[in-house]
Amino acid sequence: MYDQIVKPQTLVLDTAPCNDGQGTFSKLPISYEEYGAPKTREGVDKPVVAILPFFLGSAHAAGHRAVKDNKRVAPGYWDALMGPDAPINTDTHRVISFEPLINDHFHPGLINPATRKPYGGAFPNFTLADVSQIQRLALKQLGVGHVNVLMGASMGSLQAWHFMAHEPSYVSNMVLVVPGGLELSQKTRTLVEQWVQKLEQDPDWHGGDYGTLAKDKQPKKALVEVLSDFWYRVQFPVDHSLLYDLNDIECAEVAVAHHALDANDVKTIDTVLASLNASDPRVKLYKQTLTGLCAKTDHNVLLWQLRSVLSYQPQAALQKSTPFIRHLEGIDDRTDVAHEMLATTRILMIATEADDLLDIGSVDRVMGMAAWIGFDAMALRMPATFTHAAGLNAASPNSILAFKNAIARFLKPPSKL
């Protein structure tokens, strides 16, 4: 536990890539948090742990916002994993956690200095290749020349793969929780494409000017339905669902359960949840979280983040790396490639069979590729009762011990002979 009050910080990049490297954005703000001093008492730079954010997440991975009535207010989502003598040791490491690039402070509603109006639909897209470059530029501005441990859950793992693939020697270890592999499964891509299409077809969206032209600021039907489907899949494996036809899951026309609602039904959330057991603690948590998400999520923030997911292709970047090409052409043997490509890089993937967002099959395929290319990779499978949500919040009593033990063993320094 990191028992300190933590405040968000912001740096500004003078220029940053956007539109898949085809454009640039000036004065781009990057929000982040830090835990642990950057240097030792002797003034030596500490090794760095960089944490990349999950979808609609935040930089608040550890510590708390305040203390009220002797209780910590708003502890970070991985607070149980960080602190003195924790698996992520803040006495020995400098920990930097990033906010999602598109967030409540940087989004299409910002004023475009050229037009003095909100960007709206003219706001650039940021691919995950752009985001990984931006994160490296931000770390460089913070004085970081190498990342000892790169961590990310869910979408954070997708960013981590891009981050590593574009500059393999920059990272020594990766810890990926409820992760994706080196490509999106067809199911995941189909779902995201459906969600993007639904948001873009919302008549209240106004081609990107949603929130600037619409007088009613209440969450619109498309946003509610997308978040309902997304968060249901985070909380429940599909084979436990009352809302999905398993026979259709791998088909191109994946059924989004909430699309079946009557178009004129104004009680969307209540109707969707009516078939669930209200006394189930998981259902109660689902309802509470969903209601909060719908109230605070901006339509464009959701849409622009989803668009970035569709840009996921780290394998293409990895295949362009010099060590990969040398191995493919037989110039180096596997041992040499493993040493050169990743230095001492090791990869731990903590996954679950019950993940209904990022298919565990893609993790298995990474392990197969690892054996060929020389990755030092390992995978931990959580119990089948663990859903995708178990990896997003280590405050869950059921996941703390499994996470702590696995990460502690993985990051334990090798014993000296």
C-alpha positions as CSV (number, residue, x, y, z in Angstrom):
1,M,0.0,0.0,0.0
2,Y,1.3,3.5,-0.9
3,D,0.1,5.4,2.1
4,Q,0.6,9.0,0.7
5,I,-1.7,11.6,-0.8
6,V,-1.0,11.8,-4.5
7,K,-1.9,14.7,-6.8
8,P,-2.1,14.5,-10.6
9,Q,0.6,16.4,-12.5
10,T,0.7,17.7,-16.1
11,L,3.5,18.2,-18.6
12,V,3.2,19.7,-22.1
13,L,4.8,18.3,-25.2
14,D,5.7,21.1,-27.7
15,T,4.8,18.8,-30.6
16,A,3.4,15.3,-30.8
17,P,2.4,12.9,-33.5
18,C,-1.3,12.3,-34.5
19,N,-3.3,10.7,-37.3
20,D,-1.0,7.7,-37.3
21,G,2.1,9.9,-37.7
22,Q,0.8,11.8,-40.6
23,G,0.2,15.0,-38.5
24,T,1.4,16.8,-35.4
25,F,-0.4,18.4,-32.5
26,S,1.1,21.4,-30.7
27,K,1.2,21.9,-27.0
28,L,-0.2,18.5,-26.1
29,P,-0.9,18.1,-22.3
30,I,0.0,14.8,-20.6
31,S,-1.4,14.0,-17.2
32,Y,0.3,11.5,-14.9
33,E,1.0,10.6,-11.3
34,E,4.3,9.7,-9.6
35,Y,4.9,7.5,-6.6
36,G,8.3,7.3,-4.9
37,A,11.2,9.7,-5.3
38,P,13.0,9.8,-8.6
39,K,16.4,9.4,-7.0
40,T,18.0,7.5,-4.1
41,R,19.3,9.3,-1.0
42,E,22.7,9.1,-2.7
43,G,21.3,11.0,-5.7
44,V,21.3,8.0,-8.1
45,D,18.4,7.7,-10.6
46,K,16.1,4.9,-9.5
47,P,14.9,2.3,-12.1
48,V,11.5,3.3,-13.5
49,V,8.2,1.5,-13.5
50,A,5.8,3.0,-16.1
51,I,2.1,2.2,-15.8
52,L,-0.1,2.6,-18.9
53,P,-3.9,3.2,-18.4
54,F,-6.8,1.0,-19.1
55,F,-9.8,1.9,-21.2
56,L,-11.7,4.9,-19.6
57,G,-9.3,4.6,-16.7
58,S,-7.1,7.1,-15.0
59,A,-3.5,7.7,-13.9
60,H,-4.6,7.1,-10.3
61,A,-2.9,3.7,-9.7
62,A,-1.8,4.1,-6.1
63,G,-2.0,6.4,-3.1
64,H,-5.1,8.3,-2.2
65,R,-6.6,11.7,-2.8
66,A,-7.2,12.8,0.8
67,V,-7.8,11.6,4.3
68,K,-11.3,12.1,5.9
69,D,-12.4,10.9,9.3
70,N,-9.1,9.0,9.5
71,K,-9.9,7.1,6.3
72,R,-8.1,7.2,3.0
73,V,-10.2,8.8,0.2
74,A,-10.1,7.3,-3.3
75,P,-7.2,4.8,-3.2
76,G,-5.6,4.0,-6.5
77,Y,-6.7,1.0,-8.5
78,W,-3.5,-0.9,-8.0
79,D,-2.7,0.5,-4.6
80,A,-2.4,-3.0,-3.1
81,L,0.5,-3.7,-5.4
82,M,2.6,-0.6,-4.7
83,G,4.5,0.8,-1.7
84,P,7.6,0.1,0.4
85,D,8.4,-3.6,0.2
86,A,5.4,-4.2,-2.1
87,P,5.8,-6.1,-5.4
88,I,6.2,-2.6,-7.0
89,N,8.6,-1.2,-4.4
90,T,8.4,2.6,-4.2
91,D,11.5,2.7,-2.0
92,T,13.7,1.2,-4.8
93,H,11.8,2.4,-7.9
94,R,10.4,5.5,-9.4
95,V,6.8,4.8,-10.5
96,I,5.1,6.9,-13.2
97,S,1.4,6.3,-14.1
98,F,-0.2,7.9,-17.2
99,E,-3.7,9.1,-17.7
100,P,-5.4,8.0,-21.0
101,L,-4.3,10.5,-23.7
102,I,-8.0,11.3,-24.6
103,N,-9.6,12.2,-21.3
104,D,-11.9,14.8,-19.6
105,H,-9.3,17.5,-20.2
106,F,-8.0,16.7,-23.7
107,H,-10.8,15.8,-26.1
108,P,-12.7,17.2,-29.1
109,G,-14.5,19.7,-27.0
110,L,-11.3,21.7,-26.6
111,I,-11.2,25.1,-28.4
112,N,-9.3,25.0,-31.6
113,P,-7.0,28.1,-31.6
114,A,-7.3,28.4,-35.4
115,T,-11.1,28.7,-35.4
116,R,-11.8,29.7,-31.8
117,K,-14.5,27.0,-31.7
118,P,-14.5,23.5,-30.3
119,Y,-12.5,21.0,-32.5
120,G,-15.5,18.7,-32.7
121,G,-15.1,16.3,-35.6
122,A,-11.9,18.1,-36.7
123,F,-10.1,16.8,-33.6
124,P,-7.3,14.4,-34.7
125,N,-7.3,10.7,-34.1
126,F,-4.4,9.2,-32.1
127,T,-3.5,5.7,-33.0
128,L,-1.8,3.4,-30.5
129,A,1.4,3.9,-32.4
130,D,1.0,7.7,-31.9
131,V,0.2,7.1,-28.2
132,S,3.3,5.0,-27.6
133,Q,5.5,7.6,-29.2
134,I,3.9,10.3,-27.1
135,Q,4.4,8.3,-23.9
136,R,8.1,7.8,-24.7
137,L,8.4,11.6,-25.4
138,A,6.8,12.3,-22.1
139,L,9.1,10.0,-20.2
140,K,12.1,11.6,-22.0
141,Q,10.9,15.0,-20.8
142,L,10.7,13.5,-17.3
143,G,14.4,12.5,-17.6
144,V,13.7,8.8,-18.2
145,G,16.0,7.0,-20.6
146,H,14.9,3.4,-20.0
147,V,11.9,1.6,-18.4
148,N,12.7,-1.2,-16.1
149,V,9.1,-2.4,-15.8
150,L,6.3,-1.5,-18.2
151,M,2.8,-2.4,-16.8
152,G,-0.7,-2.2,-18.2
153,A,-4.1,-3.8,-17.7
154,S,-6.5,-4.4,-20.6
155,M,-6.1,-1.4,-23.0
156,G,-2.9,-0.6,-21.0
157,S,-1.5,-3.9,-22.3
158,L,-2.3,-2.9,-25.9
159,Q,-0.3,0.3,-25.4
160,A,2.5,-1.6,-23.7
161,W,2.9,-4.0,-26.7
162,H,3.1,-0.9,-29.1
163,F,5.5,0.8,-26.7
164,M,7.8,-2.2,-26.6
165,A,7.5,-3.1,-30.3
166,H,8.6,0.3,-31.5
167,E,11.7,0.3,-29.4
168,P,12.4,-3.1,-27.9
169,S,15.6,-2.1,-26.1
170,Y,13.8,0.6,-24.2
171,V,12.0,-1.9,-21.9
172,S,13.4,-4.6,-19.6
173,N,10.3,-6.2,-18.2
174,M,6.6,-6.1,-19.0
175,V,3.7,-7.1,-16.7
176,L,0.5,-7.3,-18.6
177,V,-2.8,-8.0,-16.8
178,V,-6.0,-9.3,-18.5
179,P,-4.0,-8.6,-21.7
180,G,-4.4,-8.7,-25.4
181,G,-1.8,-10.5,-27.6
182,L,0.0,-9.1,-30.6
183,E,-3.3,-8.8,-32.6
184,L,-6.9,-8.2,-31.8
185,S,-9.2,-11.3,-32.0
186,Q,-11.9,-11.1,-34.6
187,K,-14.5,-11.0,-31.8
188,T,-12.9,-8.0,-30.1
189,R,-12.4,-6.1,-33.3
190,T,-16.1,-6.7,-34.3
191,L,-17.4,-5.5,-31.0
192,V,-15.3,-2.3,-31.1
193,E,-16.3,-1.7,-34.7
194,Q,-20.0,-2.0,-33.7
195,W,-19.5,0.3,-30.8
196,V,-17.8,2.9,-33.0
197,Q,-20.5,2.7,-35.6
198,K,-23.3,3.0,-33.0
199,L,-21.7,6.2,-31.5
200,E,-21.1,7.7,-34.9
201,Q,-24.7,7.1,-36.0
202,D,-26.2,8.7,-32.9
203,P,-28.3,11.6,-34.3
204,D,-27.2,13.7,-31.3
205,W,-23.5,13.3,-32.2
206,H,-23.5,16.1,-34.9
207,G,-20.4,14.7,-36.6
208,G,-18.3,15.3,-33.6
209,D,-20.0,18.4,-32.1
210,Y,-21.9,16.3,-29.6
211,G,-22.0,18.3,-26.3
212,T,-21.4,21.6,-28.1
213,L,-24.6,21.8,-30.1
214,A,-26.9,19.5,-28.0
215,K,-28.7,21.3,-25.3
216,D,-29.5,18.2,-23.3
217,K,-26.4,17.1,-21.5
218,Q,-27.9,13.8,-20.3
219,P,-26.2,10.6,-21.6
220,K,-27.7,9.7,-25.0
221,K,-29.0,6.3,-26.0
222,A,-26.0,5.2,-28.0
223,L,-23.5,6.1,-25.2
224,V,-25.6,4.2,-22.6
225,E,-26.0,1.2,-24.8
226,V,-22.3,1.0,-25.7
227,L,-21.2,1.4,-22.0
228,S,-23.9,-1.1,-20.9
229,D,-22.5,-3.7,-23.3
230,F,-18.8,-2.9,-22.6
231,W,-19.2,-2.9,-18.8
232,Y,-21.4,-6.1,-18.8
233,R,-18.6,-7.9,-20.6
234,V,-16.0,-6.5,-18.1
235,Q,-18.0,-7.9,-15.2
236,F,-19.4,-11.2,-16.6
237,P,-18.1,-14.0,-18.9
238,V,-20.4,-14.4,-21.8
239,D,-21.3,-18.0,-20.9
240,H,-22.9,-16.9,-17.7
241,S,-25.0,-14.3,-19.5
242,L,-28.7,-14.2,-20.0
243,L,-28.3,-11.7,-22.8
244,Y,-26.1,-13.4,-25.4
245,D,-26.5,-16.3,-27.9
246,L,-23.3,-18.2,-27.6
247,N,-23.7,-19.6,-31.1
248,D,-23.3,-16.1,-32.6
249,I,-20.2,-14.9,-30.5
250,E,-17.5,-15.8,-33.1
251,C,-19.6,-14.7,-36.1
252,A,-19.0,-11.4,-37.9
253,E,-22.5,-10.2,-36.8
254,V,-21.8,-10.4,-33.1
255,A,-25.1,-9.6,-31.3
256,V,-24.9,-6.6,-29.0
257,A,-27.7,-7.5,-26.6
258,H,-28.8,-4.0,-25.9
259,H,-29.4,-3.2,-29.5
260,A,-32.5,-5.3,-29.3
261,L,-34.3,-2.7,-27.1
262,D,-37.2,-0.8,-28.5
263,A,-35.8,2.3,-30.1
264,N,-38.3,4.5,-28.2
265,D,-37.6,3.0,-24.8
266,V,-36.4,5.8,-22.6
267,K,-35.6,3.6,-19.6
268,T,-32.7,1.9,-21.4
269,I,-30.5,1.0,-18.4
270,D,-33.5,-0.3,-16.3
271,T,-34.7,-2.4,-19.3
272,V,-31.3,-3.9,-19.9
273,L,-30.8,-4.9,-16.3
274,A,-34.3,-6.2,-15.7
275,S,-33.3,-9.7,-16.5
276,L,-30.4,-9.8,-14.0
277,N,-30.7,-11.0,-10.4
278,A,-30.7,-7.8,-8.4
279,S,-29.6,-9.5,-5.2
280,D,-26.3,-10.7,-6.8
281,P,-23.5,-8.5,-5.4
282,R,-21.9,-8.5,-8.8
283,V,-25.0,-7.2,-10.4
284,K,-25.3,-4.5,-7.8
285,L,-21.7,-3.4,-8.5
286,Y,-22.4,-3.6,-12.2
287,K,-25.4,-1.3,-11.9
288,Q,-23.6,1.2,-9.7
289,T,-20.5,1.4,-11.9
290,L,-22.5,1.6,-15.1
291,T,-24.7,4.4,-13.8
292,G,-21.5,6.3,-12.7
293,L,-19.8,5.7,-16.1
294,C,-22.8,6.9,-18.0
295,A,-23.0,10.1,-16.0
296,K,-19.4,11.1,-16.3
297,T,-18.3,9.8,-19.7
298,D,-18.2,12.2,-22.6
299,H,-19.5,10.7,-25.9
300,N,-16.4,11.9,-27.8
301,V,-13.9,10.6,-25.2
302,L,-15.5,7.2,-25.5
303,L,-15.5,7.3,-29.3
304,W,-12.0,8.5,-29.8
305,Q,-10.6,5.9,-27.3
306,L,-12.5,3.2,-29.2
307,R,-11.1,4.4,-32.5
308,S,-7.6,4.1,-31.1
309,V,-8.2,0.4,-30.2
310,L,-9.0,-0.3,-33.9
311,S,-5.5,1.0,-34.8
312,Y,-3.8,-1.8,-32.8
313,Q,-1.1,-3.5,-34.8
314,P,2.1,-3.9,-32.8
315,Q,3.2,-7.0,-34.7
316,A,3.8,-4.9,-37.8
317,A,6.1,-2.6,-35.8
318,L,7.8,-5.6,-34.2
319,Q,8.5,-7.2,-37.6
320,K,10.3,-4.1,-38.7
321,S,12.7,-4.2,-35.8
322,T,16.3,-5.0,-36.7
323,P,16.7,-8.0,-34.3
324,F,13.4,-9.6,-35.6
325,I,14.6,-9.3,-39.2
326,R,18.0,-10.6,-38.4
327,H,16.5,-13.7,-36.7
328,L,14.1,-14.2,-39.6
329,E,17.0,-14.1,-42.1
330,G,19.0,-16.5,-39.9
331,I,21.7,-14.0,-39.2
332,D,21.6,-14.7,-35.4
333,D,20.7,-17.7,-33.5
334,R,17.8,-17.6,-31.0
335,T,20.0,-16.9,-27.9
336,D,21.7,-13.9,-29.6
337,V,18.4,-12.5,-30.7
338,A,16.8,-12.9,-27.3
339,H,19.7,-11.0,-25.7
340,E,19.9,-8.3,-28.4
341,M,16.2,-7.8,-29.0
342,L,15.0,-7.5,-25.5
343,A,18.2,-7.2,-23.6
344,T,17.0,-8.8,-20.3
345,T,13.4,-8.2,-21.2
346,R,10.9,-10.6,-19.7
347,I,7.2,-10.6,-20.1
348,L,4.5,-11.8,-17.6
349,M,0.9,-12.1,-18.8
350,I,-1.8,-12.5,-16.2
351,A,-4.9,-13.7,-18.0
352,T,-8.2,-15.4,-17.4
353,E,-10.3,-17.9,-19.3
354,A,-13.4,-15.9,-18.4
355,D,-12.2,-12.7,-20.3
356,D,-15.0,-11.6,-22.6
357,L,-13.2,-8.6,-24.0
358,L,-9.6,-9.7,-24.8
359,D,-9.5,-13.3,-25.8
360,I,-7.1,-15.6,-23.9
361,G,-6.4,-17.3,-27.2
362,S,-4.4,-14.3,-28.3
363,V,-2.2,-14.7,-25.2
364,D,-1.6,-18.3,-26.0
365,R,-0.5,-17.3,-29.5
366,V,2.0,-14.9,-28.0
367,M,3.5,-17.8,-26.0
368,G,3.9,-19.7,-29.2
369,M,5.6,-16.8,-30.9
370,A,7.8,-16.3,-27.9
371,A,9.2,-19.8,-28.2
372,W,10.2,-19.0,-31.8
373,I,11.6,-15.5,-31.5
374,G,13.3,-15.8,-28.2
375,F,11.0,-13.9,-25.9
376,D,11.4,-14.7,-22.2
377,A,7.6,-14.9,-21.7
378,M,5.4,-16.6,-19.2
379,A,1.6,-16.6,-18.6
380,L,-0.4,-17.0,-15.4
381,R,-4.0,-18.1,-15.8
382,M,-6.3,-16.8,-13.1
383,P,-9.2,-19.0,-11.9
384,A,-12.1,-19.3,-14.3
385,T,-14.3,-17.4,-11.9
386,F,-12.1,-14.3,-12.5
387,T,-13.5,-11.9,-15.1
388,H,-11.8,-9.1,-17.0
389,A,-12.6,-6.7,-14.1
390,A,-10.4,-8.7,-11.7
391,G,-7.4,-7.3,-13.4
392,L,-8.5,-3.7,-13.4
393,N,-8.8,-3.4,-9.7
394,A,-6.3,-5.1,-7.4
395,A,-8.4,-3.9,-4.4
396,S,-10.6,-7.0,-5.1
397,P,-9.9,-9.4,-2.3
398,N,-10.0,-12.3,-4.7
399,S,-7.3,-11.0,-6.9
400,I,-4.8,-9.3,-4.5
401,L,-3.0,-12.4,-3.4
402,A,-2.7,-13.9,-6.9
403,F,-1.5,-10.7,-8.4
404,K,1.0,-9.9,-5.6
405,N,2.5,-13.4,-5.6
406,A,2.9,-13.6,-9.3
407,I,4.3,-10.1,-9.8
408,A,6.6,-10.4,-6.8
409,R,8.1,-13.7,-8.0
410,F,8.5,-12.3,-11.5
411,L,10.3,-9.2,-10.5
412,K,12.4,-10.7,-7.7
413,P,16.0,-10.0,-8.4
414,P,18.0,-13.1,-9.2
415,S,20.0,-14.5,-6.3
416,K,23.7,-13.9,-6.4
417,L,25.9,-16.9,-6.4
